[in-house]
């Protein structure tokens, strides 16, 4: 682990306004810790599944009330309904019923270690700290200019305070930009982003929650 981690703090205009010192036990993790990071990604993707897939069972398919042909004498196999699972257009056997539960979990220590590992990688390249994420009005054009000032290219993950709804509204239609709250920062989103844009106060809160 590094003895001291100091990062510059910028304004949304791209001007340096100060520095922030980060805890080495949170942002200076050098071990790979591949397994907890992998597990965190699997959990995030599994929990994002909507599980809306559904097929109709035999009793849910319309029609089939009349017996297709008489029981005996036709030379064909017995059939009681055209909605039988063995018939084309019939009900499905053991299909998804819309109540699937794909939820997974990861213990807190392993999840914290995964976050520390990925955040430590972002410190090397991709962590942009600003003094404030407050904007006076909703403007996608202005927010794009702010990102350009900070030289944040590609996919950008923005951690915005709850009260800063203007940031969310300004960035919601921008390609490659995702805005999340401090409590919803995931390992998957961090890995998927080229840059993490976060205000100094939120970064300090995030650090405190991982110590």
C-alpha positions in Angstrom: 0.0 0.0 0.0 1.1 3.5 -0.7 2.2 5.7 2.2 0.3 8.7 1.1 -2.2 9.3 -1.7 -2.9 12.9 -2.7 -5.2 13.8 -5.7 -5.9 17.2 -7.1 -9.4 18.7 -6.7 -10.9 20.6 -9.7 -13.8 22.9 -10.4 -16.3 22.0 -13.1 -14.4 24.5 -15.3 -11.4 22.3 -15.1 -9.4 24.6 -12.8 -7.4 23.1 -9.9 -8.8 24.4 -6.6 -7.0 22.2 -4.1 -6.0 18.7 -3.1 -7.4 15.8 -1.2 -5.5 13.2 0.8 -6.9 9.7 0.6 -6.5 6.8 3.0 -4.1 4.2 1.6 -6.0 1.3 3.1 -9.0 2.2 0.9 -7.5 3.7 -2.2 -4.0 2.1 -2.2 -4.9 -1.6 -2.4 -2.3 -3.3 -4.6 -3.4 -6.9 -4.3 -5.4 -8.3 -7.2 -8.3 -9.7 -5.2 -9.8 -11.1 -8.4 -12.3 -13.4 -6.7 -14.3 -10.8 -4.7 -14.3 -8.5 -7.7 -15.6 -11.2 -9.9 -18.2 -12.2 -7.3 -19.3 -8.5 -7.0 -19.9 -8.3 -10.7 -21.8 -11.5 -10.8 -24.0 -10.3 -8.0 -24.6 -7.0 -9.6 -25.6 -8.5 -13.0 -27.8 -11.2 -11.3 -29.7 -8.6 -9.2 -30.3 -6.4 -12.3 -32.3 -9.2 -14.0 -36.0 -8.4 -14.2 -37.1 -12.0 -14.5 -40.1 -11.2 -16.6 -39.8 -14.2 -18.9 -43.0 -16.3 -18.8 -44.6 -19.1 -20.8 -48.1 -20.4 -20.7 -48.9 -23.7 -19.1 -51.5 -26.1 -20.3 -54.3 -24.5 -18.3 -53.4 -21.0 -19.5 -53.5 -21.7 -23.3 -56.8 -20.7 -24.9 -58.8 -23.3 -26.8 -58.6 -27.1 -26.5 -61.9 -27.5 -24.8 -63.2 -30.0 -27.3 -61.7 -33.5 -27.6 -60.0 -33.6 -31.0 -61.4 -37.0 -32.0 -63.1 -39.9 -30.4 -61.3 -42.1 -28.0 -61.3 -45.3 -30.1 -61.5 -46.4 -33.6 -59.5 -43.8 -35.5 -56.2 -45.6 -35.5 -54.6 -42.5 -33.9 -53.2 -42.0 -30.5 -55.6 -40.9 -27.8 -56.0 -37.2 -27.4 -58.0 -35.2 -24.9 -57.1 -31.7 -25.9 -55.2 -29.8 -28.6 -53.6 -27.7 -25.9 -51.5 -30.7 -24.6 -47.8 -29.9 -24.3 -47.0 -32.5 -27.0 -49.1 -30.6 -29.5 -47.9 -27.6 -31.5 -49.4 -24.5 -29.9 -49.9 -26.4 -26.6 -48.9 -25.4 -23.2 -45.2 -25.4 -22.1 -43.9 -27.8 -19.5 -41.5 -26.5 -16.8 -41.2 -23.1 -18.5 -40.5 -19.8 -16.6 -43.6 -18.6 -14.7 -42.6 -15.0 -14.2 -41.7 -15.5 -10.5 -38.0 -16.5 -10.9 -35.7 -15.1 -8.3 -32.1 -14.6 -9.5 -31.1 -12.5 -6.5 -27.6 -13.2 -5.1 -25.7 -11.6 -2.2 -22.1 -11.0 -1.2 -20.9 -10.6 2.4 -20.0 -7.1 3.4 -16.3 -7.6 3.9 -15.9 -9.2 0.5 -17.9 -6.5 -1.2 -15.9 -3.8 0.6 -12.7 -5.4 -0.5 -13.9 -5.5 -4.1 -14.8 -1.8 -4.0 -11.4 -0.9 -2.5 -9.6 -2.9 -5.2 -11.5 -1.2 -8.0 -11.2 2.3 -6.5 -7.5 1.8 -6.1 -7.2 1.1 -9.8 -9.2 4.2 -10.5 -6.8 6.3 -8.5 -4.0 5.4 -11.0 -6.1 6.7 -13.9 -9.8 7.6 -14.0 -10.7 9.3 -10.7 -11.8 12.9 -11.1 -12.5 14.8 -7.9 -14.3 18.1 -8.0 -15.0 20.6 -5.3 -18.8 20.5 -6.0 -21.2 19.0 -8.4 -23.7 21.8 -8.0 -25.1 23.3 -11.2 -27.6 26.2 -11.3 -29.8 24.9 -14.2 -30.6 21.8 -16.2 -28.5 21.8 -19.3 -27.0 18.8 -21.1 -24.9 21.2 -23.3 -23.3 22.8 -20.2 -22.7 19.4 -18.6 -21.0 18.1 -21.8 -18.8 21.2 -21.6 -18.0 20.5 -17.9 -16.9 16.9 -18.9 -14.8 18.4 -21.7 -13.1 20.8 -19.2 -12.2 17.9 -17.0 -11.0 15.8 -20.0 -13.4 13.0 -19.0 -13.9 11.0 -22.2 -15.6 7.7 -22.9 -17.9 6.2 -20.3 -18.2 8.4 -17.2 -19.8 7.4 -13.9 -21.0 10.4 -11.9 -21.7 10.1 -8.2 -24.1 12.9 -7.4 -25.6 14.0 -4.1 -29.3 13.4 -3.6 -30.2 17.1 -3.7 -28.4 17.7 -7.0 -31.3 16.7 -9.3 -30.1 19.1 -12.0 -27.0 16.9 -12.5 -29.3 13.9 -13.0 -31.6 15.7 -15.4 -28.7 17.2 -17.4 -26.9 13.9 -17.8 -29.7 11.4 -18.3 -29.8 11.6 -22.1 -26.0 11.7 -22.6 -24.5 8.6 -24.2 -21.9 6.9 -22.0 -22.8 8.9 -18.8 -24.4 7.3 -15.8 -25.4 9.1 -12.7 -25.8 7.2 -9.4 -26.2 8.1 -5.8 -23.5 7.5 -3.2 -25.3 4.4 -1.8 -25.5 2.8 -5.3 -21.9 2.8 -6.4 -21.3 -0.7 -7.6 -18.1 -2.6 -8.6 -19.6 -3.3 -12.0 -20.3 0.3 -12.8 -16.8 1.3 -11.7 -15.2 -1.3 -13.9 -17.5 -0.3 -16.8 -16.5 3.4 -16.6 -13.4 5.1 -17.9 -13.8 7.8 -15.4 -15.3 8.2 -12.0 -16.5 11.8 -11.4 -17.2 12.6 -7.7 -17.3 15.6 -5.4 -14.9 15.9 -2.6 -17.5 15.5 0.1 -19.0 12.4 -1.4 -15.5 10.8 -1.8 -14.8 11.4 1.8 -18.1 9.8 2.8 -17.3 6.8 0.5 -13.9 6.5 2.1 -15.4 6.6 5.6 -17.9 3.9 4.8 -15.1 1.5 3.6 -12.7 1.9 6.6 
